[in-house]
Amino acid sequence: SLRFLILAIVARNADEATWNALRERAQKENSAMVKDSLYALLATAKNKDLAKRALDLALTDEPGATTSASMIRAVAGEHTEMTFDFAMANLAAVNAKVDATSRSRYFPGLAAGANNLAIIDKLQAYAKDNLDPSSRGEVERVIGNIKTRLKIREERAPAVKAWVDANVK
């Protein structure tokens, strides 16, 4: 709906007062579906400090376990490395919010949008310490995708820059 689209734009660009108002609205909401949507929107903030607050909030009982896991994943969309580091630092608490059968996919998924190779070592350490070798396929897939994406970006960036320089005035 148009209302939700507008709320999504507001949440993504929220300042502290707006973020707090959205949280208060979520706390007071009676509809479970709307409440979950409002909490999910809190996790979409571009502002790094507000994103960190959303991560901290996700570890509480306030949003609910399922919504909490979704909030953490949503923060990773904009703040990948921060979210993965947060999840590793709070592994037991995050594990409590994520279904046991999904964990081998959930944690690598948090790192999937990474824009640097440094996260690969963190993913490998996570897999080594937490996953059976037979359950590491998603970690390897995410690592391969990160490497490929960054290689393509490195190879094509000069041509894109040259085109922009020549065609955008």
Solvent accessible surface area in square Angstrom, and as a share of the most:
residue,aa,sasa,rsa
1,S,118,0.76
2,L,125,0.62
3,R,135,0.49
4,F,93,0.39
5,L,99,0.49
6,I,90,0.46
7,L,24,0.12
8,A,29,0.22
9,I,97,0.49
10,V,61,0.35
11,A,1,0.01
12,R,95,0.35
13,N,85,0.43
14,A,8,0.07
15,D,83,0.43
16,E,106,0.48
17,A,74,0.57
18,T,41,0.24
19,W,2,0.01
20,N,59,0.30
21,A,61,0.47
22,L,9,0.04
23,R,65,0.24
24,E,86,0.38
25,R,97,0.35
26,A,0,0.00
27,Q,87,0.39
28,K,143,0.61
29,E,42,0.19
30,N,149,0.77
31,S,45,0.29
32,A,72,0.56
33,M,151,0.68
34,V,40,0.23
35,K,54,0.23
36,D,61,0.32
37,S,35,0.23
38,L,3,0.01
39,Y,2,0.01
40,A,35,0.27
41,L,9,0.04
42,L,1,0.00
43,A,1,0.01
44,T,42,0.24
45,A,0,0.00
46,K,91,0.39
47,N,68,0.35
48,K,126,0.53
49,D,106,0.55
50,L,6,0.03
51,A,0,0.00
52,K,82,0.35
53,R,76,0.28
54,A,0,0.00
55,L,0,0.00
56,D,66,0.34
57,L,7,0.04
58,A,0,0.00
59,L,44,0.22
60,T,61,0.35
61,D,128,0.66
62,E,61,0.27
63,P,8,0.05
64,G,29,0.28
65,A,54,0.42
66,T,113,0.65
67,T,12,0.07
68,S,0,0.00
69,A,13,0.10
70,S,53,0.34
71,M,0,0.00
72,I,0,0.00
73,R,131,0.48
74,A,35,0.27
75,V,0,0.00
76,A,7,0.06
77,G,72,0.69
78,E,71,0.32
79,H,24,0.11
80,T,11,0.06
81,E,52,0.23
82,M,36,0.16
83,T,0,0.00
84,F,0,0.00
85,D,60,0.31
86,F,17,0.07
87,A,0,0.00
88,M,53,0.24
89,A,86,0.67
90,N,45,0.23
91,L,39,0.19
92,A,85,0.66
93,A,41,0.32
94,V,0,0.00
95,N,35,0.18
96,A,78,0.60
97,K,27,0.12
98,V,9,0.05
99,D,91,0.47
100,A,68,0.53
101,T,107,0.62
102,S,30,0.19
103,R,72,0.26
104,S,27,0.17
105,R,132,0.48
106,Y,7,0.03
107,F,1,0.00
108,P,0,0.00
109,G,33,0.32
110,L,1,0.01
111,A,0,0.00
112,A,37,0.29
113,G,43,0.42
114,A,0,0.00
115,N,91,0.47
116,N,58,0.30
117,L,103,0.51
118,A,65,0.50
119,I,1,0.01
120,I,13,0.07
121,D,101,0.53
122,K,79,0.34
123,L,0,0.00
124,Q,83,0.37
125,A,50,0.39
126,Y,9,0.03
127,A,3,0.03
128,K,151,0.64
129,D,107,0.56
130,N,66,0.34
131,L,20,0.10
132,D,87,0.45
133,P,99,0.62
134,S,102,0.66
135,S,45,0.29
136,R,62,0.22
137,G,52,0.50
138,E,38,0.17
139,V,0,0.00
140,E,97,0.43
141,R,126,0.46
142,V,1,0.00
143,I,7,0.03
144,G,33,0.32
145,N,68,0.35
146,I,0,0.00
147,K,105,0.45
148,T,73,0.42
149,R,73,0.27
150,L,28,0.14
151,K,128,0.54
152,I,67,0.34
153,R,117,0.43
154,E,137,0.62
155,E,106,0.48
156,R,151,0.55
157,A,51,0.39
158,P,88,0.55
159,A,68,0.53
160,V,89,0.51
161,K,130,0.55
162,A,60,0.46
163,W,153,0.54
164,V,61,0.35
165,D,84,0.43
166,A,64,0.50
167,N,79,0.40
168,V,91,0.52
169,K,212,0.90
